[in-house]
Amino acid sequence: MNNNINAYNVSNNVLPLWNEIRNLGHKDKIELITLLSVSLSDDVRKGEQHNNTQEFIARCGGAWKGDMTAEQIINEINNKKSSTDPVKF
């Protein structure tokens, strides 16, 4: 394995971290790998949740498909109420 950092395409965000990480001991590097793996797993789960939400909205959401306007629907709901009095507990 090539230990020369110049052999890899490393972003400017990571390069300063590398200068600290490369001097860590073996155990510390293993712990860091574990934490990074958990972080990656969380990112994947968040992406899956976002995709599921988007799929649900696409499947179940959307514009009203009918001839009535929003105002007509509201008027119909209001006219069909059995009472105008607020609910009393």
N, CA, C and O atoms as a GROMACS GRO file, in nm:
protein
  356
    1MET      N    1   0.085  -0.118   0.000
    1MET     CA    2   0.000   0.000   0.000
    1MET      C    3   0.089   0.123   0.000
    1MET      O    4   0.191   0.128   0.068
    2ASN      N    5   0.047   0.222  -0.076
    2ASN     CA    6   0.123   0.345  -0.089
    2ASN      C    7   0.088   0.439   0.026
    2ASN      O    8  -0.028   0.478   0.041
    3ASN      N    9   0.186   0.476   0.106
    3ASN     CA   10   0.164   0.566   0.218
    3ASN      C   11   0.183   0.712   0.180
    3ASN      O   12   0.171   0.800   0.265
    4ASN      N   13   0.213   0.738   0.054
    4ASN     CA   14   0.232   0.874   0.008
    4ASN      C   15   0.094   0.937  -0.017
    4ASN      O   16   0.022   0.894  -0.106
    5ILE      N   17   0.060   1.038   0.060
    5ILE     CA   18  -0.071   1.102   0.050
    5ILE      C   19  -0.093   1.164  -0.087
    5ILE      O   20  -0.207   1.177  -0.130
    6ASN      N   21   0.012   1.203  -0.155
    6ASN     CA   22   0.000   1.263  -0.287
    6ASN      C   23  -0.049   1.164  -0.392
    6ASN      O   24  -0.094   1.205  -0.499
    7ALA      N   25  -0.041   1.034  -0.362
    7ALA     CA   26  -0.086   0.932  -0.456
    7ALA      C   27  -0.238   0.918  -0.456
    7ALA      O   28  -0.293   0.847  -0.540
    8TYR      N   29  -0.307   0.984  -0.362
    8TYR     CA   30  -0.452   0.973  -0.349
    8TYR      C   31  -0.516   1.108  -0.377
    8TYR      O   32  -0.455   1.213  -0.358
    9ASN      N   33  -0.639   1.104  -0.423
    9ASN     CA   34  -0.714   1.226  -0.447
    9ASN      C   35  -0.780   1.268  -0.317
    9ASN      O   36  -0.892   1.225  -0.287
   10VAL      N   37  -0.712   1.351  -0.240
   10VAL     CA   38  -0.760   1.392  -0.107
   10VAL      C   39  -0.803   1.537  -0.112
   10VAL      O   40  -0.729   1.623  -0.161
   11SER      N   41  -0.924   1.565  -0.060
   11SER     CA   42  -0.976   1.702  -0.062
   11SER      C   43  -0.903   1.788   0.041
   11SER      O   44  -0.839   1.737   0.133
   12ASN      N   45  -0.916   1.916   0.022
   12ASN     CA   46  -0.854   2.011   0.116
   12ASN      C   47  -0.920   2.005   0.254
   12ASN      O   48  -0.861   2.049   0.352
   13ASN      N   49  -1.042   1.950   0.261
   13ASN     CA   50  -1.108   1.934   0.391
   13ASN      C   51  -1.044   1.823   0.472
   13ASN      O   52  -1.038   1.829   0.595
   14VAL      N   53  -0.995   1.721   0.403
   14VAL     CA   54  -0.942   1.602   0.471
   14VAL      C   55  -0.793   1.615   0.500
   14VAL      O   56  -0.744   1.561   0.599
   15LEU      N   57  -0.722   1.685   0.415
   15LEU     CA   58  -0.577   1.693   0.428
   15LEU      C   59  -0.530   1.739   0.566
   15LEU      O   60  -0.440   1.676   0.622
   16PRO      N   61  -0.587   1.846   0.624
   16PRO     CA   62  -0.542   1.884   0.759
   16PRO      C   63  -0.568   1.775   0.864
   16PRO      O   64  -0.491   1.757   0.958
   17LEU      N   65  -0.680   1.702   0.845
   17LEU     CA   66  -0.710   1.593   0.939
   17LEU      C   67  -0.608   1.481   0.925
   17LEU      O   68  -0.568   1.419   1.024
   18TRP      N   69  -0.567   1.454   0.803
   18TRP     CA   70  -0.471   1.347   0.778
   18TRP      C   71  -0.341   1.372   0.853
   18TRP      O   72  -0.280   1.278   0.906
   19ASN      N   73  -0.300   1.496   0.858
   19ASN     CA   74  -0.175   1.528   0.928
   19ASN      C   75  -0.182   1.491   1.075
   19ASN      O   76  -0.079   1.462   1.136
   20GLU      N   77  -0.301   1.492   1.133
   20GLU     CA   78  -0.319   1.451   1.272
   20GLU      C   79  -0.338   1.299   1.282
   20GLU      O   80  -0.281   1.235   1.370
   21ILE      N   81  -0.418   1.243   1.193
   21ILE     CA   82  -0.454   1.102   1.199
   21ILE      C   83  -0.334   1.010   1.176
   21ILE      O   84  -0.321   0.908   1.243
   22ARG      N   85  -0.248   1.046   1.083
   22ARG     CA   86  -0.138   0.955   1.049
   22ARG      C   87  -0.044   0.928   1.165
   22ARG      O   88   0.029   0.829   1.164
   23ASN      N   89  -0.044   1.016   1.265
   23ASN     CA   90   0.042   0.996   1.381
   23ASN      C   91  -0.026   0.922   1.496
   23ASN      O   92   0.036   0.898   1.599
   24LEU      N   93  -0.153   0.886   1.478
   24LEU     CA   94  -0.222   0.811   1.582
   24LEU      C   95  -0.166   0.669   1.592
   24LEU      O   96  -0.108   0.616   1.498
   25GLY      N   97  -0.184   0.611   1.708
   25GLY     CA   98  -0.144   0.472   1.727
   25GLY      C   99  -0.244   0.378   1.661
   25GLY      O  100  -0.354   0.419   1.623
   26HIS      N  101  -0.206   0.252   1.648
   26HIS     CA  102  -0.288   0.151   1.582
   26HIS      C  103  -0.427   0.141   1.646
   26HIS      O  104  -0.528   0.142   1.575
   27LYS      N  105  -0.433   0.132   1.779
   27LYS     CA  106  -0.561   0.120   1.849
   27LYS      C  107  -0.650   0.241   1.823
   27LYS      O  108  -0.771   0.227   1.800
   28ASP      N  109  -0.591   0.360   1.827
   28ASP     CA  110  -0.668   0.482   1.802
   28ASP      C  111  -0.721   0.485   1.659
   28ASP      O  112  -0.833   0.531   1.636
   29LYS      N  113  -0.642   0.438   1.564
   29LYS     CA  114  -0.687   0.435   1.425
   29LYS      C  115  -0.804   0.338   1.408
   29LYS      O  116  -0.898   0.366   1.334
   30ILE      N  117  -0.798   0.224   1.477
   30ILE     CA  118  -0.908   0.126   1.471
   30ILE      C  119  -1.035   0.189   1.529
   30ILE      O  120  -1.143   0.173   1.472
   31GLU      N  121  -1.024   0.259   1.641
   31GLU     CA  122  -1.140   0.326   1.701
   31GLU      C  123  -1.196   0.432   1.606
   31GLU      O  124  -1.318   0.446   1.593
   32LEU      N  125  -1.108   0.505   1.540
   32LEU     CA  126  -1.152   0.607   1.446
   32LEU      C  127  -1.224   0.543   1.326
   32LEU      O  128  -1.326   0.595   1.281
   33ILE      N  129  -1.171   0.432   1.277
   33ILE     CA  130  -1.236   0.360   1.167
   33ILE      C  131  -1.376   0.316   1.210
   33ILE      O  132  -1.471   0.325   1.132
   34THR      N  133  -1.389   0.268   1.332
   34THR     CA  134  -1.520   0.225   1.383
   34THR      C  135  -1.618   0.343   1.384
   34THR      O  136  -1.731   0.330   1.338
   35LEU      N  137  -1.575   0.456   1.437
   35LEU     CA  138  -1.661   0.574   1.443
   35LEU      C  139  -1.698   0.623   1.303
   35LEU      O  140  -1.813   0.661   1.279
   36LEU      N  141  -1.604   0.622   1.211
   36LEU     CA  142  -1.633   0.664   1.073
   36LEU      C  143  -1.731   0.568   1.007
   36LEU      O  144  -1.819   0.610   0.932
   37SER      N  145  -1.716   0.438   1.035
   37SER     CA  146  -1.807   0.339   0.979
   37SER      C  147  -1.949   0.360   1.029
   37SER      O  148  -2.044   0.351   0.952
   38VAL      N  149  -1.964   0.388   1.158
   38VAL     CA  150  -2.096   0.416   1.215
   38VAL      C  151  -2.155   0.541   1.150
   38VAL      O  152  -2.274   0.544   1.117
   39SER      N  153  -2.074   0.642   1.132
   39SER     CA  154  -2.120   0.765   1.070
   39SER      C  155  -2.166   0.740   0.926
   39SER      O  156  -2.270   0.793   0.885
   40LEU      N  157  -2.092   0.660   0.852
   40LEU     CA  158  -2.132   0.627   0.714
   40LEU      C  159  -2.263   0.550   0.713
   40LEU      O  160  -2.350   0.574   0.629
   41SER      N  161  -2.277   0.456   0.806
   41SER     CA  162  -2.400   0.378   0.816
   41SER      C  163  -2.519   0.467   0.846
   41SER      O  164  -2.626   0.449   0.787
   42ASP      N  165  -2.502   0.563   0.936
   42ASP     CA  166  -2.608   0.658   0.969
   42ASP      C  167  -2.646   0.741   0.846
   42ASP      O  168  -2.764   0.766   0.822
   43ASP      N  169  -2.545   0.783   0.769
   43ASP     CA  170  -2.572   0.861   0.648
   43ASP      C  171  -2.654   0.781   0.549
   43ASP      O  172  -2.745   0.835   0.486
   44VAL      N  173  -2.623   0.653   0.534
   44VAL     CA  174  -2.697   0.567   0.442
   44VAL      C  175  -2.841   0.553   0.488
   44VAL      O  176  -2.934   0.564   0.408
   45ARG      N  177  -2.860   0.529   0.619
   45ARG     CA  178  -2.996   0.517   0.672
   45ARG      C  179  -3.077   0.644   0.651
   45ARG      O  180  -3.194   0.638   0.613
   46LYS      N  181  -3.015   0.759   0.674
   46LYS     CA  182  -3.084   0.887   0.653
   46LYS      C  183  -3.124   0.902   0.507
   46LYS      O  184  -3.234   0.950   0.477
   47GLY      N  185  -3.036   0.862   0.418
   47GLY     CA  186  -3.067   0.869   0.276
   47GLY      C  187  -3.182   0.778   0.239
   47GLY      O  188  -3.267   0.814   0.158
   48GLU      N  189  -3.185   0.657   0.300
   48GLU     CA  190  -3.295   0.564   0.272
   48GLU      C  191  -3.426   0.620   0.325
   48GLU      O  192  -3.529   0.608   0.259
   49GLN      N  193  -3.424   0.680   0.444
   49GLN     CA  194  -3.545   0.739   0.500
   49GLN      C  195  -3.594   0.852   0.411
   49GLN      O  196  -3.714   0.866   0.387
   50HIS      N  197  -3.501   0.934   0.363
   50HIS     CA  198  -3.539   1.045   0.275
   50HIS      C  199  -3.602   0.990   0.147
   50HIS      O  200  -3.704   1.042   0.101
   51ASN      N  201  -3.542   0.886   0.089
   51ASN     CA  202  -3.596   0.827  -0.033
   51ASN      C  203  -3.734   0.768  -0.009
   51ASN      O  204  -3.823   0.782  -0.092
   52ASN      N  205  -3.752   0.701   0.106
   52ASN     CA  206  -3.884   0.645   0.137
   52ASN      C  207  -3.988   0.753   0.148
   52ASN      O  208  -4.100   0.736   0.100
   53THR      N  209  -3.953   0.866   0.210
   53THR     CA  210  -4.047   0.977   0.224
   53THR      C  211  -4.081   1.033   0.086
   53THR      O  212  -4.198   1.060   0.057
   54GLN      N  213  -3.981   1.051   0.004
   54GLN     CA  214  -4.005   1.104  -0.130
   54GLN      C  215  -4.093   1.010  -0.212
   54GLN      O  216  -4.181   1.055  -0.285
   55GLU      N  217  -4.069   0.879  -0.200
   55GLU     CA  218  -4.151   0.781  -0.271
   55GLU      C  219  -4.296   0.785  -0.223
   55GLU      O  220  -4.389   0.778  -0.303
   56PHE      N  221  -4.315   0.797  -0.090
   56PHE     CA  222  -4.450   0.804  -0.034
   56PHE      C  223  -4.523   0.928  -0.085
   56PHE      O  224  -4.639   0.920  -0.126
   57ILE      N  225  -4.456   1.040  -0.084
   57ILE     CA  226  -4.518   1.165  -0.131
   57ILE      C  227  -4.554   1.153  -0.278
   57ILE      O  228  -4.662   1.195  -0.320
   58ALA      N  229  -4.463   1.096  -0.356
   58ALA     CA  230  -4.491   1.082  -0.500
   58ALA      C  231  -4.609   0.988  -0.524
   58ALA      O  232  -4.689   1.011  -0.615
   59ARG      N  233  -4.620   0.884  -0.442
   59ARG     CA  234  -4.726   0.784  -0.462
   59ARG      C  235  -4.860   0.832  -0.406
   59ARG      O  236  -4.964   0.810  -0.467
   60CYS      N  237  -4.857   0.899  -0.289
   60CYS     CA  238  -4.982   0.932  -0.220
   60CYS      C  239  -5.016   1.080  -0.221
   60CYS      O  240  -5.132   1.118  -0.201
   61GLY      N  241  -4.920   1.162  -0.242
   61GLY     CA  242  -4.945   1.305  -0.239
   61GLY      C  243  -4.981   1.356  -0.377
   61GLY      O  244  -5.002   1.280  -0.471
   62GLY      N  245  -4.988   1.484  -0.385
   62GLY     CA  246  -5.015   1.543  -0.515
   62GLY      C  247  -5.133   1.637  -0.512
   62GLY      O  248  -5.195   1.660  -0.408
   63ALA      N  249  -5.162   1.691  -0.627
   63ALA     CA  250  -5.270   1.789  -0.639
   63ALA      C  251  -5.405   1.719  -0.638
   63ALA      O  252  -5.418   1.603  -0.677
   64TRP      N  253  -5.504   1.791  -0.592
   64TRP     CA  254  -5.641   1.742  -0.591
   64TRP      C  255  -5.687   1.720  -0.735
   64TRP      O  256  -5.667   1.805  -0.821
   65LYS      N  257  -5.748   1.606  -0.759
   65LYS     CA  258  -5.799   1.575  -0.893
   65LYS      C  259  -5.951   1.574  -0.885
   65LYS      O  260  -6.011   1.472  -0.849
   66GLY      N  261  -6.010   1.682  -0.918
   66GLY     CA  262  -6.154   1.694  -0.915
   66GLY      C  263  -6.196   1.826  -0.977
   66GLY      O  264  -6.112   1.907  -1.015
   67ASP      N  265  -6.327   1.847  -0.986
   67ASP     CA  266  -6.378   1.968  -1.050
   67ASP      C  267  -6.400   2.082  -0.951
   67ASP      O  268  -6.414   2.197  -0.991
   68MET      N  269  -6.402   2.050  -0.821
   68MET     CA  270  -6.432   2.152  -0.720
   68MET      C  271  -6.305   2.230  -0.685
   68MET      O  272  -6.195   2.176  -0.681
   69THR      N  273  -6.325   2.358  -0.660
   69THR     CA  274  -6.213   2.441  -0.614
   69THR      C  275  -6.196   2.419  -0.464
   69THR      O  276  -6.282   2.360  -0.398
   70ALA      N  277  -6.086   2.467  -0.411
   70ALA     CA  278  -6.061   2.455  -0.267
   70ALA      C  279  -6.172   2.524  -0.188
   70ALA      O  280  -6.216   2.474  -0.085
   71GLU      N  281  -6.216   2.640  -0.236
   71GLU     CA  282  -6.321   2.715  -0.167
   71GLU      C  283  -6.453   2.636  -0.167
   71GLU      O  284  -6.525   2.636  -0.067
   72GLN      N  285  -6.484   2.571  -0.277
   72GLN     CA  286  -6.607   2.491  -0.285
   72GLN      C  287  -6.601   2.372  -0.190
   72GLN      O  288  -6.700   2.339  -0.126
   73ILE      N  289  -6.485   2.309  -0.180
   73ILE     CA  290  -6.469   2.195  -0.088
   73ILE      C  291  -6.488   2.243   0.055
   73ILE      O  292  -6.556   2.177   0.134
   74ILE      N  293  -6.427   2.356   0.090
   74ILE     CA  294  -6.439   2.411   0.227
   74ILE      C  295  -6.584   2.444   0.257
   74ILE      O  296  -6.634   2.413   0.365
   75ASN      N  297  -6.654   2.507   0.163
   75ASN     CA  298  -6.795   2.542   0.183
   75ASN      C  299  -6.880   2.416   0.202
   75ASN      O  300  -6.968   2.414   0.288
   76GLU      N  301  -6.853   2.312   0.124
   76GLU     CA  302  -6.929   2.188   0.137
   76GLU      C  303  -6.907   2.124   0.273
   76GLU      O  304  -7.002   2.075   0.336
   77ILE      N  305  -6.783   2.125   0.320
   77ILE     CA  306  -6.753   2.069   0.453
   77ILE      C  307  -6.826   2.149   0.559
   77ILE      O  308  -6.889   2.092   0.648
   78ASN      N  309  -6.818   2.281   0.551
   78ASN     CA  310  -6.884   2.366   0.650
   78ASN      C  311  -7.036   2.351   0.648
   78ASN      O  312  -7.099   2.353   0.753
   79ASN      N  313  -7.095   2.335   0.531
   79ASN     CA  314  -7.240   2.321   0.518
   79ASN      C  315  -7.290   2.186   0.569
   79ASN      O  316  -7.406   2.175   0.608
   80LYS      N  317  -7.206   2.085   0.570
   80LYS     CA  318  -7.249   1.951   0.611
   80LYS      C  319  -7.225   1.924   0.760
   80LYS      O  320  -7.258   1.816   0.809
   81LYS      N  321  -7.168   2.021   0.830
   81LYS     CA  322  -7.148   2.002   0.974
   81LYS      C  323  -7.284   1.999   1.042
   81LYS      O  324  -7.375   2.074   1.005
   82SER      N  325  -7.298   1.912   1.140
   82SER     CA  326  -7.426   1.901   1.209
   82SER      C  327  -7.447   2.011   1.313
   82SER      O  328  -7.560   2.037   1.354
   83SER      N  329  -7.338   2.075   1.356
   83SER     CA  330  -7.350   2.179   1.455
   83SER      C  331  -7.238   2.280   1.435
   83SER      O  332  -7.126   2.246   1.396
   84THR      N  333  -7.270   2.405   1.462
   84THR     CA  334  -7.167   2.508   1.455
   84THR      C  335  -7.109   2.538   1.592
   84THR      O  336  -7.014   2.617   1.605
   85ASP      N  337  -7.166   2.475   1.695
   85ASP     CA  338  -7.117   2.498   1.830
   85ASP      C  339  -6.986   2.425   1.850
   85ASP      O  340  -6.968   2.314   1.800
   86PRO      N  341  -6.892   2.487   1.924
   86PRO     CA  342  -6.768   2.416   1.952
   86PRO      C  343  -6.794   2.296   2.042
   86PRO      O  344  -6.892   2.293   2.117
   87VAL      N  345  -6.708   2.200   2.036
   87VAL     CA  346  -6.721   2.080   2.119
   87VAL      C  347  -6.697   2.119   2.263
   87VAL      O  348  -6.602   2.190   2.295
   88LYS      N  349  -6.787   2.068   2.354
   88LYS     CA  350  -6.774   2.096   2.497
   88LYS      C  351  -6.736   1.969   2.569
   88LYS      O  352  -6.793   1.862   2.545
   89PHE      N  353  -6.638   1.981   2.658
   89PHE     CA  354  -6.594   1.865   2.735
   89PHE      C  355  -6.643   1.873   2.876
   89PHE      O  356  -6.615   1.783   2.956
   0.00000   0.00000   0.00000
